[in-house]
Amino acid sequence: MQNKFMKKRIETLLDEYYTALGLERDSSRHREQVQARAAMMVALKKYMNASASGRVFGLDHATALHHGKKHEANLKYWDGYAHKFKLARRMCHFGLGFKTLNAKLDAVREEIRKLKTLERKLIQNLKDYEQLQIQDDEHKGEAVC
């Protein structure tokens, strides 16, 4: 379920990103499209691995890794890229970062719930053990008399 939610959220994020850039999303090699894809793949790197960020665009992990390696140079020398990256990073932060933190918080809360259940069971086991120990001591006392 988390994967379906994340996939839908990423698709929505991409639609919003391309709308903000005034572009139609396509797989062409036009400069604007390549920059948009490269910037978003690098921004997504914080939230997923290279394979997953490449798949978002129907590409393989090597493309995502390539864009990651070229990122610093692209920021300095590729006109228009820095703007696209800043927009992608900001949109990922608000669109995925918040959701990722909430998902992590939910997972921690679930783990805490499980640990509290385990704690209650262990406490009950200790009480049962102590009760058996008391009964055993009482029986030993009766046998001595």
C-alpha positions in Angstrom: 0.0 0.0 0.0 2.9 2.4 0.8 4.3 1.8 -2.6 1.1 2.5 -4.4 0.7 5.7 -2.3 4.3 6.8 -3.1 3.9 6.0 -6.8 0.7 8.1 -7.0 2.4 10.9 -5.0 5.4 10.9 -7.4 3.2 11.0 -10.5 1.3 13.9 -9.0 4.5 15.6 -8.1 5.8 15.2 -11.7 2.6 16.6 -13.1 2.9 19.6 -10.9 6.6 20.0 -11.7 6.2 20.0 -15.4 3.2 22.4 -15.1 5.3 24.8 -13.1 8.0 24.6 -15.8 5.4 25.2 -18.5 6.4 21.9 -20.2 4.6 18.8 -21.4 6.2 15.7 -20.0 7.8 13.7 -22.7 10.9 11.5 -23.4 12.5 13.7 -26.0 16.1 14.8 -26.1 15.3 18.5 -26.3 17.4 20.5 -23.9 14.4 21.6 -21.7 13.2 18.0 -21.3 16.6 16.6 -20.5 17.3 19.3 -18.0 13.9 18.8 -16.3 14.4 15.0 -16.1 18.0 15.4 -14.9 17.1 18.0 -12.2 14.2 15.9 -10.9 16.3 12.7 -10.9 18.9 14.4 -8.7 16.2 15.9 -6.5 14.6 12.4 -6.1 17.9 11.0 -5.0 17.2 12.0 -1.4 14.0 9.9 -1.4 14.9 6.9 -3.4 17.7 5.0 -5.1 19.0 5.5 -8.6 17.0 2.5 -10.0 13.7 3.9 -8.6 14.4 7.5 -9.8 15.3 6.2 -13.2 12.1 4.1 -13.4 10.0 7.2 -12.6 11.0 8.3 -16.1 11.1 4.9 -17.8 14.9 4.9 -17.7 17.5 2.8 -16.0 19.7 3.5 -13.0 22.7 4.4 -15.1 21.0 7.5 -16.4 20.1 8.6 -12.9 23.7 7.9 -11.8 25.0 9.9 -14.8 22.9 12.9 -13.9 24.0 12.7 -10.3 27.7 12.7 -11.4 27.1 15.7 -13.7 25.0 17.7 -11.2 27.6 20.1 -9.9 28.8 21.0 -13.4 25.3 21.3 -14.6 24.5 23.8 -11.8 27.4 26.0 -12.9 27.4 25.7 -16.6 24.1 24.5 -18.0 21.8 27.5 -18.5 18.4 26.8 -17.0 19.4 23.7 -15.1 19.9 25.4 -11.7 16.3 26.9 -11.8 14.8 23.5 -12.6 16.8 21.8 -9.9 15.8 24.3 -7.2 12.2 23.9 -8.2 12.5 20.1 -8.2 14.3 20.0 -4.9 11.7 22.3 -3.3 8.8 20.3 -4.7 10.3 17.0 -3.6 10.9 18.4 -0.1 7.3 19.5 0.4 5.7 16.7 -1.6 7.8 13.7 -0.5 9.8 14.8 2.5 6.7 15.5 4.6 5.1 12.2 3.5 8.3 10.3 4.1 8.6 11.7 7.6 5.0 10.8 8.3 5.5 7.3 7.0 8.6 6.9 9.2 6.7 8.3 12.2 3.9 5.8 11.6 6.4 3.0 11.4 8.0 4.0 14.7 4.6 4.3 16.3 3.7 0.8 15.1 7.0 -0.5 16.5 6.3 1.2 19.8 2.9 -0.4 19.9 4.4 -3.9 19.3 7.0 -3.3 22.0 4.4 -2.2 24.5 2.4 -5.4 23.8 5.6 -7.4 24.3 6.3 -5.6 27.5 2.8 -6.4 28.9 3.3 -10.1 28.0 6.7 -10.2 29.6 5.4 -8.5 32.8 2.6 -11.0 32.9 5.0 -13.9 32.4 7.1 -12.5 35.3 4.1 -12.3 37.5 3.1 -15.9 36.6 6.6 -17.1 37.3 6.7 -15.3 40.7 3.3 -16.9 41.5 4.6 -20.3 40.6 7.8 -19.7 42.7 5.6 -18.7 45.7 3.5 -21.9 45.3 6.6 -24.0 44.9 8.1 -22.5 48.0 4.8 -23.2 49.9 4.8 -26.8 48.7 8.5 -27.3 49.8 7.5 -25.9 53.3 4.7 -28.4 53.6 6.9 -31.3 52.6 9.5 -30.5 55.3 6.9 -30.5 58.1 
